[in-house]
Amino acid sequence: MSWSRWLVITVLGLYCISGQLTAAEGVDLGGVTEKHVMIPMRDGVRLSAFLYIPPGEGPWPVLLEQRYANANEPGTQKYLANLAKTGGYVTVLANFRGSQQSEGDWRGYRSLGWGERKDGYDLVEWLAIQPWSTGKVGTFGSSQAGFAQNFLAVTRPPHLAAQYMIDTGLSLFHEGYRIGGTTRPERFKTLDKIARVPEHNRELLAEWFAHPTYDAYWADEDCTRFFDQMDVPCFTVGSWYDFMCVGSIDSFIGRQHRGGPHSRGIQQLLIGPWLHSRFKETNQSGDLTYPENAKFAMDAHMLRWFDYHLKGINNAVTQEPTVRYYVMGAVGEKGAPGNEWRTSFDWPVAATPTPYFPQADGTLKLTAAASSDATVSWKADPFHPVPIPSIAFPGAKDAREFEKHADVRVFTTEVLDQPVEWTGKVQAELYVSSDAKDTDFIVRVSDVYPDGRSILIMDYVRRARYRDGFDKEVFLKPGEVAKVAFDVGWLSQIFNKGHRIRVTVASTGAPFFEPNPNTGEPLTIDFPANAVVATNSLHVNQRHASKIMAPVVPTTVSK
């Protein structure tokens, strides 16, 4: 029997049985009906999903979110019910296979995409044939639900009409489990609590560590390989204060230029001055309060996007600019340039790659040092790492506490006599040496205010063993100079007159970056007892001129 025929035969019976279940009681959903259902996949495993059905007579189009986080909590219930009632959609939150109440083994994202299991595809097609459904399905959500949408798009379910992604990702190796080649076992041990069988999460962790390089295993979780198979219109929202901004931007670029005929050329991108979050109607990020114009009424816009693509309402949402991005500027300074929205036909916008060179005296200049042998050194101590007391990127906050640590090297420009705009991708090109076989290099960029605050904009890390690519491990030779080059990330920032630009370099920053043992041995889930303290050096001289490449936008463009 074919999968589609089996689905049609079984779906109504399963729906009637599982529909008797309800979520937590006592939550006022404003007349919206909530149902808990167990939706069958092609192999018979059932996924847990909560449905929110608007009052009145259907049928309605459907909005689906997939994630592993808890669906049955009051905030989520109210949010999804409000979307259903306000927009006139059946809204659905389905948990990944093996998470929460979903059956099957917990495998992270590995069952969502293009393998033998196509859980996302099966969810869409099940929702499309329900009696309360018009057959039009859209997907939405942020972070884990953003990754899920890229996995889903590759499988091209016939009833998927449009998507709306927030702070998304594409490759689990590059943007999830192995950021910059680092490992984060303590972070991912916490997923025991979302796995239906906690031991499955530890088994999955062990599987990751059995694949230390980017190989066929990790390629199975890399959506960048399949842009040509993504074939639906998508609106993508990104956030400057978010390391996953790279995923949001790369997803837009890939779909816009390499997608299928219903994808290529009709994507839209919006990037604002926010932290990693599913809510963007805010002007508060970290320590900074931006002008009111920084708020984006995302839910209202999302409903307009789906009204056009799922209901056929001609609301001109597709006539809006292809790219909208917020140029950040100084806050609390009257007349400061920036803090405005701009538009573009594409991304990135025109900019001049401009090198900024760290100097041995702690300055940051547009010319390389005159010295033939200058270096700066510090310790990479995994037993006493520099503190970054956060599991989320601490963007838009004062970084001076981090910068004053003995194992951090700080490089700062002179006071700017005119505003300087960076809009685009920032890259690091470091010439380093170490007495260890392996170690990490962390680069941060801050906007230094006249009062001394060092407001963190971005940071990124590269594990030295992956400096020549993630498909192989190349260890350092103690004392020899090696080039470590990597992307720090995307930004759009005007550093105001009277401010300074700061770059910091370090090798630890825990718990945000879990420390490198520095031994060069195979990486392990549990931190090894034989870890060593490394002495690392950054070369800042004529022969080995470490630098940060900044995307400088000419003043005439920034006005």
C-alpha positions in Angstrom: 0.0 0.0 0.0 1.4 3.5 -0.9 2.2 5.9 1.9 -0.4 8.4 0.6 -3.2 5.9 0.5 -2.3 4.5 4.0 -2.3 8.1 5.3 -5.8 8.8 3.9 -7.2 5.6 5.4 -5.8 5.9 8.9 -5.8 9.6 9.4 -9.5 10.2 10.4 -9.4 7.3 12.9 -6.2 8.5 14.5 -7.5 12.1 14.7 -10.7 11.0 16.4 -8.8 9.0 19.0 -6.1 11.5 19.8 -8.5 14.4 19.6 -9.9 13.3 23.0 -6.7 14.5 24.7 -6.4 18.1 25.9 -3.5 20.2 27.0 -3.1 21.9 30.4 -6.4 23.1 31.7 -7.2 26.5 33.1 -5.8 28.6 30.3 -8.2 31.1 28.7 -7.7 30.7 24.9 -10.4 33.3 23.9 -12.8 30.9 22.3 -10.1 29.0 20.4 -10.4 25.2 20.5 -7.3 23.3 21.6 -6.7 19.7 20.7 -3.8 17.3 21.2 -3.2 14.9 18.4 -0.7 12.1 17.6 0.0 12.4 13.9 1.2 9.3 12.1 4.5 9.3 10.1 5.1 6.9 7.2 6.8 4.3 9.5 3.9 4.3 12.0 5.6 6.5 14.6 3.2 9.2 15.9 4.3 12.8 16.6 2.7 14.9 19.3 1.0 18.1 18.1 -1.2 20.7 19.6 -3.8 22.2 17.3 -5.5 25.6 17.9 -8.7 25.9 15.9 -10.4 29.3 15.5 -14.0 29.9 16.4 -16.6 29.8 13.5 -16.9 27.6 10.5 -13.9 26.4 8.5 -12.1 25.2 6.6 -9.0 27.3 7.3 -5.5 27.3 6.1 -2.9 25.9 8.5 0.2 27.4 10.1 2.7 24.8 11.4 5.6 25.2 13.8 8.0 22.3 14.5 10.3 22.3 17.5 11.5 20.1 20.4 10.8 22.5 23.2 7.7 22.1 25.3 4.4 22.9 23.5 2.2 22.5 26.5 2.8 25.6 28.6 0.6 28.7 29.0 2.6 31.3 27.2 2.9 29.1 24.1 -0.8 28.1 24.3 -1.9 31.7 24.4 0.4 32.8 21.6 -0.7 30.1 19.2 -4.4 30.6 20.2 -4.1 34.3 19.5 -2.5 33.7 16.1 -5.4 31.3 15.3 -8.1 33.7 16.4 -6.5 36.9 15.0 -5.5 35.5 11.7 -8.1 32.9 11.0 -5.7 29.9 10.7 -5.5 26.6 12.4 -2.1 26.9 14.2 -0.2 23.8 15.0 2.9 23.1 17.1 4.4 19.6 16.5 7.3 18.2 18.5 10.2 16.5 16.8 10.4 12.7 16.8 11.5 11.4 20.3 11.0 14.8 22.1 8.3 15.6 24.6 5.4 13.2 24.0 6.4 12.3 20.4 7.1 8.7 19.8 10.2 7.3 18.3 13.9 7.8 19.0 15.3 11.2 19.7 17.7 12.1 16.9 17.6 15.8 16.9 16.9 17.2 13.5 17.9 14.0 11.6 14.3 12.8 11.0 13.0 16.1 9.6 14.5 16.2 6.1 15.5 14.2 3.1 16.3 10.8 4.5 14.2 7.7 4.9 12.1 9.6 7.4 10.5 12.8 6.2 8.7 13.9 9.3 8.2 17.5 8.2 6.8 16.4 4.8 4.4 13.9 6.5 3.2 16.5 9.0 2.4 19.0 6.2 0.6 16.5 4.1 -1.4 15.1 7.0 -2.6 18.7 7.9 -3.5 19.4 4.3 -6.1 16.6 4.1 -8.0 17.3 7.4 -11.7 18.2 7.0 -11.0 21.6 8.7 -8.1 22.4 6.3 -8.2 24.2 3.0 -5.1 22.3 1.9 -2.9 25.3 2.1 -0.1 25.0 4.7 2.5 27.6 5.8 5.3 27.1 8.3 6.8 29.6 10.9 9.0 29.8 13.9 12.5 30.7 15.1 15.7 29.1 16.0 15.0 25.3 16.2 11.8 26.0 14.2 13.8 27.9 11.7 16.2 25.0 11.1 13.2 22.7 10.8 11.8 24.9 8.0 14.9 24.7 5.9 15.0 20.9 6.4 11.3 20.8 5.3 11.8 23.0 2.3 14.2 20.6 0.8 11.6 17.8 0.8 9.1 19.9 -1.2 5.7 18.7 0.2 3.0 19.5 -2.4 0.8 21.5 0.0 3.5 23.7 1.5 2.7 27.2 0.2 5.0 29.6 2.1 7.4 29.9 5.0 8.3 32.6 7.6 11.7 32.0 9.4 13.1 33.9 12.3 16.8 33.6 13.5 17.3 30.5 11.4 20.0 28.0 10.6 21.1 25.7 7.8 23.9 23.4 8.9 23.9 21.7 12.3 27.7 21.2 12.2 28.5 24.8 11.4 25.7 26.7 13.2 24.7 24.3 16.0 26.8 21.6 17.5 30.3 22.6 16.2 30.3 26.4 16.1 33.7 27.3 14.8 34.8 23.7 15.3 34.2 23.9 19.0 32.3 21.3 21.1 29.6 22.1 23.6 28.8 18.9 25.4 27.6 20.6 28.7 25.2 22.7 26.7 23.7 19.7 24.8 23.6 17.4 27.8 20.7 19.6 28.9 18.6 18.2 26.1 18.2 15.1 28.2 15.1 16.8 29.6 13.4 17.3 26.3 14.0 13.7 25.0 11.2 11.3 25.7 13.9 8.8 26.6 16.8 10.8 28.1 19.3 8.1 27.3 18.7 8.7 23.6 20.2 12.2 24.0 23.4 10.8 25.4 23.6 8.2 22.6 23.2 11.0 20.1 26.0 13.0 21.8 28.3 10.0 21.5 27.4 9.7 17.9 28.4 13.4 17.3 31.8 12.8 19.0 32.4 9.8 16.7 32.4 12.2 13.8 35.0 14.9 14.7 35.2 16.4 11.2 32.6 17.5 8.6 31.9 14.2 6.8 28.9 12.4 5.2 27.3 12.1 8.6 27.2 15.9 9.0 26.3 16.5 5.4 23.0 14.8 6.1 22.2 17.8 8.3 23.4 20.5 5.9 20.7 22.3 4.0 23.1 24.4 2.1 23.6 21.5 -0.2 20.0 21.7 -1.5 19.0 25.3 -2.2 18.0 24.2 -5.7 15.3 22.0 -4.1 13.8 24.8 -2.0 10.9 26.1 -3.9 8.6 28.2 -1.9 8.5 32.0 -1.0 10.0 32.7 2.4 10.2 35.8 4.5 13.4 35.6 6.7 14.0 37.7 9.9 17.5 38.0 11.3 19.0 39.7 14.3 22.3 41.6 14.4 23.0 40.5 18.0 22.8 36.8 17.2 25.5 34.4 16.0 22.8 32.7 13.9 22.4 35.8 11.8 24.8 34.0 9.5 22.1 31.3 9.0 19.4 33.8 8.4 21.4 35.8 5.8 22.8 32.7 4.1 19.4 31.1 3.9 18.0 34.2 2.1 21.0 34.4 -0.3 20.8 30.7 -1.1 17.1 30.6 -1.8 17.0 34.0 -3.6 19.8 33.1 -6.0 19.9 29.3 -6.2 16.3 28.2 -5.2 13.7 26.6 -7.4 11.4 28.6 -9.7 8.9 29.5 -7.0 11.7 30.6 -4.7 14.4 32.3 -6.7 14.0 36.0 -6.9 11.0 36.3 -4.6 12.5 36.0 -1.1 12.5 38.8 1.4 14.9 39.5 4.3 14.7 41.8 7.3 17.5 42.3 9.8 17.1 44.3 13.0 19.0 45.3 16.2 17.7 42.4 18.3 18.9 39.5 20.3 18.2 35.9 19.4 14.4 35.6 20.1 11.1 34.8 18.5 9.7 38.3 19.4 10.9 41.4 17.6 8.4 44.0 18.6 11.0 45.5 21.0 13.6 48.3 21.0 15.5 46.9 24.0 18.6 44.8 23.4 21.0 44.1 26.2 22.0 47.4 27.8 20.7 49.5 24.9 17.4 51.1 24.2 17.0 51.9 20.6 14.5 54.4 19.2 10.9 53.3 18.8 11.5 52.7 15.1 13.5 49.6 16.0 10.3 47.7 16.9 8.9 45.4 14.2 5.3 44.2 14.5 6.4 40.8 13.3 3.2 38.8 14.1 1.0 41.2 12.2 3.4 41.2 9.3 3.6 37.4 9.3 -0.1 37.1 9.1 -0.1 39.5 6.1 2.6 37.3 4.4 0.4 34.2 4.9 -2.8 36.0 4.0 -1.2 36.6 0.6 0.3 33.2 0.0 -2.4 31.0 1.7 -5.6 33.0 1.3 -4.9 34.9 -1.9 -5.5 38.3 -0.4 -3.9 41.0 -2.5 -2.3 43.0 0.3 0.8 44.1 -1.6 3.1 42.4 0.9 5.2 41.0 -1.9 5.7 44.5 -3.3 7.7 45.6 -0.3 11.5 45.9 -0.5 13.5 42.7 -1.0 15.9 43.6 1.9 15.3 45.8 4.9 18.1 46.3 7.4 18.5 48.4 10.5 21.7 50.4 10.6 22.6 50.6 14.2 24.1 53.7 15.7 24.9 55.2 19.1 22.0 55.3 21.5 21.4 58.2 23.8 23.3 60.6 21.7 21.3 63.4 20.0 21.9 63.6 16.3 23.9 60.4 16.1 23.9 58.9 12.6 22.3 55.5 12.1 19.4 53.9 14.0 17.4 53.9 10.8 16.0 51.3 8.3 17.4 51.1 4.9 16.4 49.0 1.9 18.3 47.1 -0.8 17.6 45.0 -3.9 19.9 42.3 -2.6 22.5 41.4 0.1 25.2 42.2 0.8 25.3 45.9 0.0 28.3 47.6 -1.6 31.2 48.1 0.9 35.0 48.4 0.8 36.9 45.6 2.6 39.2 47.5 4.9 41.9 46.0 7.1 42.3 47.1 10.8 45.6 45.9 12.2 46.1 45.1 15.9 49.3 46.6 17.4 51.6 45.4 20.1 50.8 48.6 22.2 47.0 47.7 22.2 46.0 50.1 19.5 44.0 49.3 16.3 45.2 51.0 13.2 44.6 51.1 9.4 48.3 50.4 8.8 50.3 47.3 9.7 52.9 47.6 12.5 56.4 48.6 11.5 58.0 45.9 13.7 59.5 42.8 12.1 58.8 40.5 15.1 56.2 42.0 17.4 53.8 39.6 19.2 51.3 39.7 22.0 50.7 36.7 24.2 48.2 35.3 26.7 47.2 32.0 28.4 44.5 29.6 27.3 43.7 28.1 30.7 40.8 25.6 30.5 40.8 25.2 34.3 40.4 28.9 34.9 38.8 30.2 31.7 37.9 33.9 31.1 34.3 34.2 32.2 31.4 34.8 29.8 28.7 34.0 32.2 26.0 33.2 29.7 24.7 30.4 27.5 23.3 33.0 25.0 25.3 35.6 23.1 25.7 38.6 25.5 25.3 41.2 22.7 24.6 44.9 23.3 26.1 44.7 26.8 29.2 46.3 28.3 32.1 43.9 27.7 34.7 45.6 30.0 34.5 42.9 32.6 35.7 40.4 30.0 38.2 42.8 28.5 40.1 43.5 31.8 40.9 39.8 32.3 44.6 39.0 32.2 44.1 36.5 29.4 42.3 38.9 27.0 44.1 41.1 24.5 42.4 44.4 23.7 43.0 46.6 20.6 41.3 49.9 20.2 41.4 52.7 17.7 42.0 56.3 18.4 38.9 58.4 19.1 37.1 58.8 15.8 37.0 62.3 14.3 34.1 61.3 12.0 31.5 58.5 11.9 32.6 55.2 10.4 30.1 52.7 9.0 30.6 48.9 8.8 27.8 47.1 6.9 28.5 43.6 5.8 30.6 40.7 6.8 33.5 41.1 9.3 36.4 38.6 8.8 39.5 37.8 11.0 42.9 36.9 9.6 45.1 35.9 12.5 48.7 34.8 12.5 49.2 32.8 15.7 51.6 30.5 17.4 51.2 28.3 20.5 53.0 25.8 22.6 50.0 23.6 22.3 48.9 21.3 19.5 45.4 22.8 19.5 43.7 25.8 21.0 40.9 28.3 20.3 40.8 31.8 19.1 37.9 34.1 20.0 37.5 37.5 18.2 35.0 40.1 19.5 34.1 43.6 18.1 32.8 46.4 20.3 31.6 50.0 20.0 33.4 52.0 22.7 31.4 55.0 24.0 33.0 58.2 25.2 32.1 57.2 28.8 34.2 54.0 28.4 31.4 51.4 27.9 32.5 48.7 25.4 29.2 47.6 23.9 29.7 44.1 22.4 28.3 43.8 18.8 29.6 40.4 17.6 32.0 37.6 18.3 33.0 34.2 16.9 35.5 31.5 17.5 37.7 29.1 15.5 39.3 26.0 16.9 42.9 25.8 15.5 42.7 22.2 14.4 40.1 23.2 11.8 41.9 26.3 10.4 42.3 24.6 7.0 38.7 23.4 6.8 36.2 21.5 8.8 36.8 18.3 6.8 40.2 17.6 8.4 42.2 18.2 11.5 45.5 19.9 11.2 47.3 20.4 14.4 49.6 23.2 15.4 53.4 22.7 15.6 54.5 24.3 18.8 56.2 27.6 18.2 55.5 27.7 14.4 53.3 30.5 13.0 50.0 29.5 11.5 47.2 31.4 9.8 43.8 31.2 11.3 41.2 32.9 9.2 37.4 32.9 9.7 34.2 35.0 9.5 33.3 36.8 12.6 29.8 37.6 11.4 27.5 40.2 9.8 26.6 43.7 11.1 25.5 47.1 10.2 26.9 49.7 12.6 27.8 53.3 12.5 30.6 54.0 15.1 29.9 57.6 16.0 32.3 60.5 16.1 33.9 60.5 19.6 33.6 56.7 19.8 36.3 54.1 19.3 36.3 50.7 17.6 37.6 47.8 19.7 38.7 44.3 18.8 39.5 41.7 21.5 41.2 38.4 21.1 41.2 35.6 23.6 41.2 31.8 23.8 38.7 31.0 26.5 35.3 32.4 27.4 33.2 30.0 29.5 30.5 28.8 29.8 29.5 30.4 26.5 32.5 28.8 24.8 33.3 25.5 26.5 37.1 25.3 26.9 39.5 23.5 24.6 41.7 20.9 26.5 44.6 22.1 24.3 46.1 18.6 24.0 45.2 17.9 20.4 43.8 14.5 21.4 40.3 13.4 20.2 37.6 15.6 21.8 35.4 13.9 24.4 32.0 14.4 26.0 33.5 14.6 29.5 36.3 17.1 30.0 39.6 15.3 30.2 41.8 15.3 33.3 44.9 15.7 31.2 44.0 19.1 29.7 46.9 21.6 29.6 47.4 25.4 29.9 48.6 26.8 26.6 50.5 30.0 25.9 49.2 31.6 22.7 50.6 34.5 20.7 49.2 36.8 18.1 51.7 38.1 15.6 51.4 41.8 14.8 54.3 42.6 12.6 55.2 43.3 9.0 55.8 39.7 8.0 52.7 38.3 9.9 50.3 41.2 10.0 47.2 39.9 11.8 44.1 41.9 10.8 40.4 42.3 10.9 38.7 42.9 7.6 35.8 45.4 7.9 33.1 46.2 5.4 33.4 50.0 5.4 30.6 51.9 3.6 31.7 55.3 2.2 30.4 58.3 4.1 28.5 59.5 1.0 26.5 56.3 1.0 25.8 56.4 4.8 24.3 59.9 4.7 
